[in-house]
Amino acid sequence: MAFNVLVVDDSAVMRAMVIRTLRLSGLPLGEVYQAGNGAEGLEMLDQNWVDLALLDINMPVMDGETMVDRIRENPATRDLSIVIVSTESSDTRIERLRAKGAAFVHKPFPPETLREVVLQMTGVSDDELCGQLAAPGGELDF
Amino acid sequence: MMSCVDNSLHQAANSTFEELGFMLPDRELSPRQSEAAVDAEVSVVFRGPFEGYLVLRMYGGTLGVVAMNMLGESEAPAPALQRDALGELANVICGNLLPAIAGSHEIFRLDSPQPGTPDPAAAPAGSTLVSTACIGLDDGRAELALYATEAISPTGGPA
């Protein structure tokens, strides 16, 4: 099963880093969408099916926390898997985001940390990934 | 002797360059690093229990190397992406610095990084220099300057 992913961050470089980490994680990726702020991110969700969203918090126009609220208010996106990728360190704010069903990865992040959280949120196990990689035609199929 | 704020600034900068930029900071500057010309400058305005801004300048071609590392490319990216990378580095350093000073219970709001120093209309009025850091990287260096509107005690937090 391939996952459609939305990456929302006002930094194009950070979006590229997140996407690169996702590709290197072995997660089967389908379409990868990008947005520069929460409002653009919601438009992307209106137009496309997304399985996993990775959001920054501090963004112009609409911040990540507001975007999470809008996502949870909409019956069509209420159950979307969300990972916050942010420098946010306020315990208060992080707990608030976790209470809204979002996982949290702190910037700067080692690639393996993002990978671990994404696999947890998508329910894909390392065994399943290894199985896919080792399957005929997989990357480990010599 | 470095104050708590100076330590926090150094630690936030070092960890960001290591983990995001994949560069190992040098403890002391070589003559080459000290004499390197400036690449670019960016600032991040923040508001919260105290307000101010952080300025990050990079020298000696280091910005191109860091941006290349962040993007996993074999050549220095286009100037626009390098400026974006610089902004993101400043954003991450600032985002990690402020809770180290004020405590993890406080909430800060960071504006988007802007080239150069803040427009006087955008910068919190009355900001004064609180702390500086200079870090050797590759053939160049990174310089940071933290400005705040109220005094921060040497042990951190508003005075």
Interface residues (C-beta under 8 A of the other chain):
Chain A: D10 S11 A12 V13 M14 A16 M17 R20 N58 M59 P60 S86 T87 E88 S89 S90 D91 T92 R93 K107 P108 F109 P110
Chain B: S15 T16 E18 E19 L20 A67 M70 L71 G72 L81 D84 A85 G87 E88 N91 V92 C94 G95 N96 L98 P99 S104 H105 E106 I107 F108 R109 L110 S112
